[in-house]
Amino acid sequence: MSYQKMSREQIARRIAEDIPDGAYVNLGIGLPTQIANYLPEDREIILHSENGILAFGAAPMQGQEDLELINAGKEFVTLKTGGSFFHHGDSFAMMRGGHLDICVLGAFQVAENGDLANWHTGNPDAIPAVGGAMDLAVGAKKVFIATEHLTRQGQSKIVSELSYPLTGKSCVDRIYTDLCVLDVTADGLVVREKVSGLTFMELQSLTDAKLIDLTEKQ
């Protein structure tokens, strides 16, 4: 293998680069929450957590945790100047009302038309936990996905059609994996970036969906 996959930290850093100044952003549970630690200091980005926080910051230093200040993933966070707390119902009104510019979610599968599956694998012994994923998927103005390209079993998470239960239809705008950055377009999945040393043909062989390569034309 002539290429090196990105780490989860590197994926989080890469997504943070694409979040513009002034954006209101929800970070989903898991990998997306790491993005809070890497947001550019020269931008004012307002983070929203579905359990009722607006304008939280990076994880606190060890020993400085506030036991009452956690995000939706039950991880400790800090609060920025002007930050606020509110009822869970008000938080979901923000999500459903189109007040979030971007949400970043994890995924079990993403289809080439932007369909998302991220709450249940369909396995009988799996515990369904949709949380606010459906609300975010249809309520945010843009949906970014942060995920590994392959499952632990080596199966592609980027597929032609979903085989897992649906979270949201045609809701995904951009996909960030440990191998590439993909845009969901009307023409299909466009490869915007790929890790150094990885050829388009190698990426296509690892992806269960047709890709369109623009990296060689930039």
Number of C-alpha atoms within 10 A of each C-alpha: 6 7 12 12 18 17 13 18 15 16 24 24 18 19 22 19 12 10 19 16 12 11 15 20 26 25 26 26 19 14 19 24 23 21 25 22 16 17 22 16 7 7 12 15 21 19 23 26 24 26 20 19 21 22 20 24 22 18 19 15 10 7 6 10 15 12 9 8 15 20 22 19 14 10 15 20 22 20 20 14 9 8 15 13 16 12 12 13 12 14 19 18 15 18 27 18 14 16 14 22 19 24 26 28 25 25 20 22 30 32 23 27 22 28 22 31 24 21 23 17 17 12 9 7 7 10 11 12 10 12 13 16 24 20 19 30 26 21 23 24 17 19 24 23 26 26 26 25 24 18 12 8 6 9 13 19 23 29 19 18 16 19 14 17 15 17 23 19 15 16 23 26 19 21 29 23 26 20 23 20 21 25 21 21 15 10 10 18 24 21 21 17 17 22 16 12 12 16 15 17 11 11 18 15 12 17 18 17 20 15 20 17 18 12 13 10 5 6
